[in-house]
Amino acid sequence: MAVERMESVESVTSTENRDEEAAATSSAAVAGLVTYPIAPGAALNVRSGPGTGYRIVRVLPEGSRVSIFCQTPGGSVSGPYGTTSIWDNISNGEYVSDAYVKTGSDGYIAPRCS
């Protein structure tokens, strides 16, 4: 069983990255999209596909919120919100394990990705 690990973000996280995340969250709110918080206390790897074998495309800083556009089955991951094979598509080609997103459900809360 693969385990997605949350990684601490060092102080090298640039202000630019935090500004981009804030702008993305603000844009989602303006568009009326529901956002969900990631697990507190650490950063979260965003991957190019639904599993830990996919490359990391970026890291969400602590305190981030995500919009879930669709969900898909993938590699099993254990995290703060349980063990799951559900992966959340948060942007084009960007996935995070649902085990690290507080959706309030153990199942699918968005349409399946096609």
C-alpha positions in Angstrom: 0.0 0.0 0.0 1.4 3.3 -1.1 1.2 6.1 1.5 1.1 9.8 0.3 3.1 11.7 2.8 2.5 15.3 3.7 5.7 17.3 3.7 6.5 20.4 5.7 7.0 23.5 3.7 10.2 25.2 4.5 10.4 28.9 4.7 11.7 28.8 1.1 8.1 28.9 -0.1 8.0 32.1 -2.0 5.5 34.9 -1.5 4.7 34.5 -5.2 3.5 30.9 -4.6 1.3 32.0 -1.7 0.0 34.9 -3.8 -0.9 32.5 -6.6 -2.7 30.2 -4.2 -4.6 33.1 -2.7 -5.6 34.3 -6.1 -6.8 30.8 -7.1 -8.8 30.5 -3.9 -10.3 33.9 -4.5 -11.1 33.1 -8.1 -12.9 29.9 -7.0 -14.9 31.8 -4.5 -15.9 34.4 -7.1 -16.9 31.7 -9.5 -19.1 30.1 -6.9 -17.1 26.9 -6.6 -17.1 25.0 -3.4 -13.7 24.7 -1.8 -12.5 22.2 0.7 -9.6 22.5 3.2 -6.6 20.2 3.1 -5.4 18.5 6.2 -3.9 21.0 8.7 -0.3 21.1 9.7 1.6 20.4 6.5 1.8 20.8 2.8 0.3 18.4 0.3 1.8 17.0 -2.9 -0.2 17.6 -6.1 0.4 14.9 -8.6 0.1 14.6 -12.4 -2.2 11.6 -12.0 -4.3 9.6 -9.5 -1.5 7.8 -7.6 1.8 8.2 -5.7 3.7 6.9 -8.7 2.8 10.0 -10.7 5.2 13.0 -10.6 4.7 15.8 -8.2 3.7 18.9 -10.1 3.5 21.3 -7.2 3.0 21.4 -3.4 0.0 23.1 -1.8 1.1 25.1 1.3 -0.4 24.6 4.7 -3.9 26.1 5.0 -4.8 25.7 1.3 -8.3 25.0 0.1 -9.1 23.2 -3.2 -12.0 22.9 -5.6 -12.8 19.4 -6.7 -13.8 19.3 -10.4 -14.1 15.5 -10.6 -12.9 12.4 -8.7 -11.3 9.1 -10.0 -10.2 5.9 -8.5 -6.4 5.4 -8.2 -3.8 4.2 -5.8 -4.8 3.6 -2.2 -3.5 6.2 0.3 -3.8 6.6 4.1 -4.1 10.0 5.6 -5.7 12.1 8.3 -9.2 11.5 6.8 -8.8 7.8 6.4 -7.6 5.3 3.8 -9.0 5.8 0.3 -8.5 5.1 -3.4 -10.3 8.3 -4.4 -8.3 11.0 -6.0 -9.5 14.6 -6.5 -8.9 16.4 -9.7 -8.2 20.0 -8.6 -7.1 21.4 -11.9 -6.2 20.2 -15.4 -3.7 17.3 -14.8 -3.5 17.9 -11.1 -4.6 15.4 -8.5 -4.5 15.1 -4.7 -5.5 12.1 -2.5 -9.0 12.5 -1.0 -7.4 11.2 2.3 -5.9 14.7 2.7 -9.0 16.7 1.8 -11.8 17.4 4.3 -14.9 16.8 2.2 -17.1 15.5 5.0 -17.6 12.2 3.2 -15.9 8.8 2.8 -17.2 8.5 -0.7 -17.4 10.4 -4.0 -18.7 14.0 -3.6 -18.1 15.1 -7.2 -18.7 13.5 -10.6 -16.3 10.8 -11.8 -13.6 12.1 -14.1 -14.1 10.9 -17.7 
